Amino acid sequence: MAAVNTSRMHADELDLDAPLVRRLIARRFPHWSALPVRRLSSSGTENAMFRLGGELVVRLPRHPGAVPDLAHERRWLPLLGPLLPVAVPEPVGAGEPDEDFPWPWSVYRWLAGTNPVAGSVEQPELLAEELGLFVRALRRVEADGAPTGYRGGPLPERDEPTRAAVAELGGRVDARAVTELWERAASAPEHGGPPRWAHGDLSPGNVLVDGGRLGAVIDFGCAGVGDPAVDLMPAWNLLPASARGVFREAAGADDAEWARGRGWALSVALIQLPYYWDTNPALAENSRHVIAEILTEAG
């Protein structure tokens, strides 16, 4: 059984600030050097984001493990973007390492919107439908030659780290109940068709809403082909129970795929929760939300 890649999790992150970004922009893109720079707050763990003027955003990796995502997005977003029903990040500038910053970095078009909050979605059924249609459209993209997704493998490959996370959480979760639910999900029929494109990390932090509608989907660092059930996670990490059926119908998920999607949501939440319990309150809270939603749904 393959091990789950945990190289995306790092503690040795760089401290980044606006003066650094101004210097990088001035050297690499002098035509943008007069634009104001402002750091954006985010619960993300991979990159730091800085608003550049009114139309651009700078994205810098915070640790070495986040660097490959930049090349990945530069390669695949221009292919995926035109085929999807909502906006996705558009790379417009490729920064290079220099004496102030050791890794590549990118400039993207600014995308308007805010991150939705699980439990406080303004128009849940509308958002559910639009997210489902995004998932369906992404699955239809030609998969030949595409990379394997970060979360593209069979769900049972996550058995060992999922059980380890339950043990680490101890009494902070109902260990027996979540283990039973995990075992049920992991025993669902595996994806039997060809590999399909999936975003791989459809969490509230990677969704932008504008006026209650889906405005954009961001952060395609996990995107690739495999079992597309992973993209059903918003049913539990974002949407209320009343909108799940709308999302499922729009995405076109059958019973087995829905069961695997629930398993993905549960596994990701269980693994993230002990890791981020003390270091990232937003991610920890969403993980608790997912676990509670799945337990409630199971009755």
Secondary structure, DSSP 4 states (H G I P E B T S, - for coil): -PPPP-TT--S-PPP--HHHHHHHHHHH-GGGTTS-EEEPP---SSEEEEEETTTEEEEEESSGGGHHHHHHHHHHHHHHGGGSSSB---EEEEE---SS-SS-EEEEE----B---TT--SSHHHHHHHHHHHHHHHHTS--TTPPBPTT-S-GGGGHHHHHHHHHHHGGGS-HHHHHHHHHHHHTSPPP-S--EEE-S---GGGEEEETTEEEEE---TT-EEE-GGGGGTHHHHTS-HHHHHHHHHHHT--HHHHHHHHHHHHHHHHHHHHHHTTT-HHHHHHHHHHHHHHHHHH-
